[in-house]
Amino acid sequence: MKNSAQGWLSGFIGVVIFAGSLPATRLAVMGLDPVFLTSARAAIAALLGGAVLLVLKQPMPTKADLPSLAIVTFGVVIGFPLLSALALQYVTSAHAIVFLGVLPLFTAIFAVWRGGERPPLLFWLFALLGSSFIAGYAAISSAHSSLLGGLLMLGAVIVCGLGYAEGARLSRTLGGWQVISWALVLSLPIMLPIIYLTWPDSLAEVSVTAWAGLMYVSIFSMFIGFVFWYRGLALGGIAAVGQLQLLQPFMGLTLAALLLHESVSVGMLVSTLGAIICVIGAKKYAV
């Protein structure tokens, strides 16, 4: 019970940090190329994670850990950041945030496949209902938004769910912050050449807000948030704690309205509130 409570608390802190990811990415892509943004955020976070690994003298991961670390790298270091950055060239961050409502469902599915978890039927009912609130809104509003942007966001949440589940499974033995740190370090040989090839023509033309967005997604979204998130998933259960992601759209929509002055419709709010109710139900019947 104590581990479960700590897991839910750590997971909630992670979600709060992640809530700023898409608004910050939206700010960044207004002045930076999405591919450069993806590689730069990973490289900055890799330097931070690598420094912590060295200072704390962490042992190297074993060969058996490498396939899982590769999946984490593909899902949360490359896949989600790149696809979401590309999507935000076509849709607002408020619209993109709504897609995050189906992320808990994909995380739970991958938790069964990769993590060996078996949540009860009532948990699945609440998980499906919560995701349907979000998916329903996305379908209704798709006529007024970019189809390509929506497809990119859908791909982003699928690979992110895989990265979350795989990282949480590995965190049980390797440790939460160690998993994201090693995944970032492994990506560095790929990211550095891409940074060189996509370097902005003129740094002076990049706005302060774009640099601020890059710093947020590099330090908080790409590293600190995962320290709490993977710990929460490992302690409280991947499928169960993963439902906290249903709260992320509500937090993100608030930030999008406050920071980017994007419109938040009644439909967005109704869908998000419905999803919050389902988080409560999923938590109750998670075990």
C-alpha positions as CSV (number, residue, x, y, z in Angstrom):
1,M,0.0,0.0,0.0
2,K,2.9,2.4,0.9
3,N,4.6,1.7,-2.5
4,S,1.3,2.1,-4.3
5,A,0.7,5.5,-2.7
6,Q,4.2,6.7,-3.4
7,G,3.8,5.5,-7.0
8,W,0.6,7.5,-7.5
9,L,2.3,10.6,-6.0
10,S,5.4,10.3,-8.1
11,G,3.3,9.6,-11.2
12,F,1.2,12.7,-10.5
13,I,4.3,14.9,-10.2
14,G,5.5,13.5,-13.5
15,V,2.2,14.3,-15.2
16,V,2.3,17.9,-13.9
17,I,5.7,18.3,-15.4
18,F,4.7,16.7,-18.7
19,A,1.6,19.0,-18.9
20,G,3.8,21.8,-20.1
21,S,5.5,19.7,-22.8
22,L,3.2,20.4,-25.8
23,P,2.7,24.2,-25.0
24,A,6.5,24.5,-24.7
25,T,7.0,22.5,-27.9
26,R,4.6,24.8,-29.7
27,L,6.6,27.8,-28.6
28,A,9.8,26.1,-29.7
29,V,8.6,25.1,-33.2
30,M,7.6,28.7,-33.9
31,G,11.3,29.4,-34.2
32,L,13.1,26.1,-34.5
33,D,13.0,23.2,-37.0
34,P,11.2,20.2,-35.5
35,V,14.0,17.8,-36.3
36,F,16.6,20.2,-34.7
37,L,14.3,20.5,-31.7
38,T,14.0,16.8,-31.3
39,S,17.7,16.2,-31.5
40,A,18.7,19.2,-29.4
41,R,16.3,18.4,-26.5
42,A,17.6,14.8,-26.4
43,A,21.2,15.9,-26.5
44,I,20.8,18.5,-23.7
45,A,19.0,16.0,-21.6
46,A,21.6,13.3,-22.4
47,L,24.4,15.6,-21.1
48,L,22.4,16.2,-17.9
49,G,21.6,12.5,-17.4
50,G,25.1,11.4,-18.3
51,A,26.6,13.9,-15.8
52,V,24.4,12.5,-13.0
53,L,25.3,8.9,-14.0
54,L,29.0,9.8,-13.7
55,V,28.7,11.8,-10.5
56,L,26.8,9.0,-8.8
57,K,29.0,6.3,-10.3
58,Q,26.2,4.2,-11.7
59,P,27.1,0.8,-13.3
60,M,26.8,0.3,-17.0
61,P,23.5,-1.4,-18.1
62,T,23.9,-5.1,-19.0
63,K,23.5,-6.5,-22.5
64,A,20.1,-7.8,-21.5
65,D,19.0,-4.3,-20.8
66,L,20.0,-2.8,-24.2
67,P,17.0,-4.0,-26.2
68,S,14.6,-2.4,-23.7
69,L,16.7,0.8,-23.6
70,A,16.5,0.9,-27.4
71,I,12.7,0.7,-27.2
72,V,12.6,3.5,-24.6
73,T,14.9,5.6,-26.9
74,F,12.7,4.9,-29.9
75,G,9.4,5.7,-28.0
76,V,10.1,8.7,-25.7
77,V,13.5,10.1,-26.8
78,I,12.9,10.1,-30.6
79,G,9.3,9.0,-31.5
80,F,7.1,11.2,-29.4
81,P,9.2,14.4,-29.4
82,L,9.6,14.3,-33.2
83,L,6.0,13.3,-34.2
84,S,4.5,15.8,-31.7
85,A,6.8,18.6,-32.9
86,L,5.8,17.8,-36.5
87,A,2.1,17.7,-35.6
88,L,2.3,21.1,-33.9
89,Q,3.1,22.7,-37.2
90,Y,-0.4,21.8,-38.3
91,V,-2.5,22.0,-35.1
92,T,-2.6,24.1,-32.0
93,S,-1.2,22.7,-28.8
94,A,-4.7,22.8,-27.3
95,H,-5.9,20.4,-30.0
96,A,-2.8,18.2,-29.8
97,I,-3.2,18.0,-26.0
98,V,-6.6,16.4,-26.4
99,F,-4.9,13.4,-28.1
100,L,-3.0,12.7,-24.9
101,G,-6.2,11.4,-23.5
102,V,-5.8,8.1,-25.3
103,L,-2.2,7.7,-24.1
104,P,-3.2,5.9,-20.9
105,L,-5.0,3.3,-22.9
106,F,-2.0,2.6,-25.1
107,T,0.2,2.5,-22.0
108,A,-2.1,0.0,-20.3
109,I,-2.1,-2.2,-23.5
110,F,1.6,-2.2,-23.6
111,A,1.8,-2.9,-19.9
112,V,-0.1,-6.1,-20.5
113,W,2.2,-7.0,-23.5
114,R,5.6,-5.9,-22.2
115,G,5.0,-5.6,-18.4
116,G,3.0,-8.8,-17.8
117,E,0.3,-6.9,-15.9
118,R,-3.3,-8.2,-15.8
119,P,-5.7,-5.4,-14.7
120,P,-9.3,-6.5,-13.9
121,L,-12.3,-6.0,-16.2
122,L,-13.7,-2.9,-14.4
123,F,-10.3,-1.2,-14.8
124,W,-10.5,-1.7,-18.6
125,L,-14.0,-0.3,-18.7
126,F,-13.0,2.9,-17.0
127,A,-9.8,3.1,-19.2
128,L,-11.8,2.7,-22.4
129,L,-14.5,5.1,-21.3
130,G,-11.9,7.8,-20.3
131,S,-10.1,7.4,-23.7
132,S,-13.5,7.5,-25.5
133,F,-14.2,10.9,-24.1
134,I,-11.0,12.2,-25.6
135,A,-11.2,10.2,-28.9
136,G,-14.8,11.3,-29.3
137,Y,-13.9,15.0,-29.1
138,A,-11.0,14.5,-31.4
139,A,-13.2,12.9,-34.0
140,I,-15.9,15.6,-33.8
141,S,-13.4,18.4,-34.1
142,S,-11.3,16.8,-36.8
143,A,-13.3,18.6,-39.5
144,H,-11.9,21.9,-38.3
145,S,-8.3,20.8,-37.9
146,S,-5.5,19.2,-39.9
147,L,-5.9,15.5,-40.6
148,L,-2.1,15.1,-41.0
149,G,-1.6,16.8,-37.6
150,G,-4.1,14.4,-36.0
151,L,-2.4,11.4,-37.5
152,L,1.0,12.5,-36.4
153,M,-0.3,13.0,-32.8
154,L,-1.9,9.6,-32.9
155,G,1.4,8.0,-33.9
156,A,3.1,10.0,-31.2
157,V,0.9,8.7,-28.4
158,I,1.2,5.1,-29.6
159,V,5.0,5.1,-29.6
160,C,5.0,7.0,-26.3
161,G,2.8,4.4,-24.6
162,L,5.3,1.7,-25.7
163,G,8.2,3.8,-24.3
164,Y,6.4,4.4,-21.1
165,A,5.5,0.7,-20.5
166,E,9.0,-0.6,-21.5
167,G,10.8,2.0,-19.4
168,A,8.6,1.3,-16.4
169,R,9.3,-2.4,-16.7
170,L,13.0,-1.8,-16.8
171,S,12.8,0.7,-13.9
172,R,11.9,-2.2,-11.6
173,T,15.5,-3.5,-11.8
174,L,17.6,-0.6,-13.2
175,G,15.9,2.4,-11.5
176,G,13.7,5.1,-13.0
177,W,16.1,7.9,-13.5
178,Q,18.8,5.5,-14.6
179,V,16.5,4.2,-17.4
180,I,15.9,7.6,-19.0
181,S,19.5,8.7,-18.4
182,W,20.9,5.6,-20.2
183,A,18.3,5.9,-23.0
184,L,19.3,9.5,-23.6
185,V,23.0,8.7,-23.5
186,L,22.5,5.9,-26.1
187,S,20.8,8.4,-28.4
188,L,23.6,10.9,-28.3
189,P,25.7,9.5,-31.2
190,I,22.6,9.8,-33.4
191,M,21.5,13.2,-32.1
192,L,24.8,15.1,-32.4
193,P,25.2,14.7,-36.2
194,I,21.5,15.6,-36.7
195,I,22.0,18.8,-34.6
196,Y,24.9,19.7,-36.9
197,L,22.9,19.1,-40.1
198,T,19.8,21.0,-38.9
199,W,21.5,23.9,-37.1
200,P,19.5,27.1,-37.5
201,D,20.9,29.5,-40.2
202,S,20.9,32.4,-37.8
203,L,20.7,31.9,-34.0
204,A,19.9,35.6,-33.7
205,E,16.6,35.1,-35.5
206,V,15.4,32.5,-33.1
207,S,13.1,34.1,-30.5
208,V,13.7,34.0,-26.7
209,T,10.4,32.2,-26.3
210,A,11.5,29.5,-28.7
211,W,14.7,29.0,-26.7
212,A,12.7,28.9,-23.5
213,G,10.5,26.2,-25.0
214,L,13.6,24.2,-25.9
215,M,15.0,24.5,-22.4
216,Y,11.7,23.4,-20.8
217,V,11.3,20.3,-23.0
218,S,15.0,19.4,-22.6
219,I,15.4,19.7,-18.8
220,F,11.9,19.1,-17.5
221,S,10.0,17.1,-20.2
222,M,12.9,14.9,-21.3
223,F,14.6,14.3,-17.9
224,I,13.2,15.5,-14.6
225,G,9.6,14.5,-15.5
226,F,10.7,10.9,-16.4
227,V,12.5,10.6,-13.0
228,F,9.2,10.9,-11.3
229,W,7.1,9.2,-14.0
230,Y,9.1,5.9,-14.3
231,R,9.3,5.7,-10.5
232,G,5.6,6.1,-10.2
233,L,4.8,3.5,-12.9
234,A,7.3,1.0,-11.4
235,L,5.9,1.4,-7.8
236,G,2.2,1.8,-8.5
237,G,1.7,-0.4,-11.6
238,I,2.1,0.7,-15.2
239,A,-1.5,0.3,-16.3
240,A,-2.9,1.8,-13.1
241,V,-0.7,4.9,-12.6
242,G,-0.7,5.4,-16.3
243,Q,-4.3,6.5,-16.1
244,L,-3.1,9.7,-14.4
245,Q,-2.2,10.8,-18.0
246,L,-6.0,11.5,-18.4
247,L,-5.4,14.5,-16.2
248,Q,-2.7,15.9,-18.5
249,P,-5.0,17.4,-21.1
250,F,-6.8,19.4,-18.4
251,M,-3.5,20.8,-17.1
252,G,-2.1,21.3,-20.6
253,L,-5.2,23.1,-21.9
254,T,-5.0,25.5,-19.0
255,L,-1.3,26.3,-19.8
256,A,-2.2,26.6,-23.5
257,A,-4.8,29.2,-22.7
258,L,-2.6,31.1,-20.3
259,L,0.7,31.1,-22.1
260,L,-0.3,30.8,-25.8
261,H,-3.7,32.5,-25.6
262,E,-5.2,29.5,-27.5
263,S,-9.0,29.0,-27.4
264,V,-10.3,26.2,-25.2
265,S,-13.7,25.1,-26.3
266,V,-16.5,23.7,-24.1
267,G,-16.1,20.4,-25.8
268,M,-12.5,20.2,-24.8
269,L,-13.4,20.9,-21.2
270,V,-16.3,18.4,-21.1
271,S,-14.2,15.7,-22.6
272,T,-11.4,16.3,-20.2
273,L,-13.7,16.4,-17.1
274,G,-15.2,13.1,-18.2
275,A,-11.7,11.6,-18.5
276,I,-10.9,12.8,-14.9
277,I,-13.9,11.0,-13.5
278,C,-12.6,7.9,-15.3
279,V,-9.2,8.2,-13.6
280,I,-10.9,8.0,-10.3
281,G,-12.7,4.9,-11.3
282,A,-9.6,3.3,-12.9
283,K,-7.6,3.9,-9.7
284,K,-10.3,2.3,-7.6
285,Y,-10.4,-0.9,-9.6
286,A,-6.8,-1.1,-10.7
287,V,-6.1,-4.1,-8.5
